[in-house]
Amino acid sequence: MTDFDMIFQLKLNIATEKKLIKEITDDQSVERKNFETKMRQEYKLKKERWKREMAGVDTPKRQREQASVFHLLVFLPGTITFLCVLSV
């Protein structure tokens, strides 16, 4: 192989690697967005169901808020970032 061929092959490999990295990054971004959307929808459904269940119970506001926090921790473990997004 000549120097020219090696340089050409190197540039081709670098370009292919960049395309692959971009494709993987884009796919991961789409998957993450889909997952976040699904988690938000599930959270809203569970929150509404919980509100309906708590509507019939006569409890002080503070106790309901504590139960709400507990509910979030049980149903959405490890997703503290959603708390920030959903509270906005």
C-alpha positions as CSV (number, residue, x, y, z in Angstrom):
1,M,0.0,0.0,0.0
2,T,1.3,3.4,-0.9
3,D,1.2,6.4,1.4
4,F,-1.6,7.9,-0.6
5,D,-3.7,4.7,-0.2
6,M,-3.1,4.6,3.5
7,I,-4.1,8.3,4.0
8,F,-7.2,7.8,1.8
9,Q,-8.2,4.7,3.9
10,L,-7.6,6.6,7.1
11,K,-9.8,9.5,6.1
12,L,-12.4,7.1,4.9
13,N,-12.3,5.2,8.3
14,I,-12.5,8.5,10.2
15,A,-15.5,9.7,8.2
16,T,-17.3,6.3,8.7
17,E,-16.6,6.4,12.4
18,K,-18.1,9.9,12.7
19,K,-21.2,8.8,10.8
20,L,-21.6,5.8,13.1
21,I,-21.1,7.9,16.2
22,K,-23.7,10.4,15.0
23,E,-26.2,7.6,14.2
24,I,-25.8,6.0,17.6
25,T,-26.1,9.3,19.4
26,D,-29.3,10.2,17.5
27,D,-30.8,6.7,18.1
28,Q,-30.0,7.0,21.9
29,S,-31.5,10.5,22.0
30,V,-34.7,9.3,20.3
31,E,-34.9,6.3,22.7
32,R,-34.3,8.5,25.7
33,K,-37.1,11.0,24.6
34,N,-39.5,8.1,24.1
35,F,-38.7,6.7,27.5
36,E,-39.1,10.1,29.2
37,T,-42.5,10.6,27.4
38,K,-43.7,7.1,28.5
39,M,-42.6,7.7,32.1
40,R,-44.4,11.1,32.2
41,Q,-47.6,9.5,30.9
42,E,-47.4,6.7,33.4
43,Y,-46.7,9.2,36.2
44,K,-49.7,11.3,35.2
45,L,-52.0,8.3,35.1
46,K,-50.7,7.1,38.5
47,K,-51.0,10.5,40.0
48,E,-54.6,11.0,38.8
49,R,-55.5,7.5,40.1
50,W,-53.9,8.3,43.5
51,K,-55.8,11.7,43.6
52,R,-59.1,9.9,43.0
53,E,-58.3,7.4,45.7
54,M,-57.3,10.2,48.2
55,A,-60.3,12.3,47.3
56,G,-62.6,10.1,49.3
57,V,-60.3,10.0,52.3
58,D,-60.6,12.8,54.9
59,T,-57.0,13.6,55.7
60,P,-55.1,16.8,56.6
61,K,-53.3,18.6,53.7
62,R,-49.9,17.9,55.1
63,Q,-50.5,14.2,55.4
64,R,-51.7,14.1,51.8
65,E,-48.5,15.9,50.7
66,Q,-46.3,13.4,52.6
67,A,-48.2,10.6,51.1
68,S,-47.7,12.2,47.7
69,V,-43.9,12.3,48.2
70,F,-43.9,8.7,49.3
71,H,-46.0,7.8,46.3
72,L,-43.4,9.5,44.0
73,L,-40.6,7.6,45.6
74,V,-42.3,4.3,45.3
75,F,-43.5,4.6,41.8
76,L,-40.6,6.6,40.3
77,P,-37.5,5.4,42.1
78,G,-34.3,6.9,40.8
79,T,-36.0,9.5,38.7
80,I,-35.5,12.6,40.6
81,T,-35.0,14.6,37.4
82,F,-38.7,13.9,36.5
83,L,-39.7,15.7,39.7
84,C,-38.0,18.9,38.5
85,V,-39.5,18.6,35.0
86,L,-43.0,17.7,36.2
87,S,-43.1,20.3,38.9
88,V,-42.6,23.1,36.3
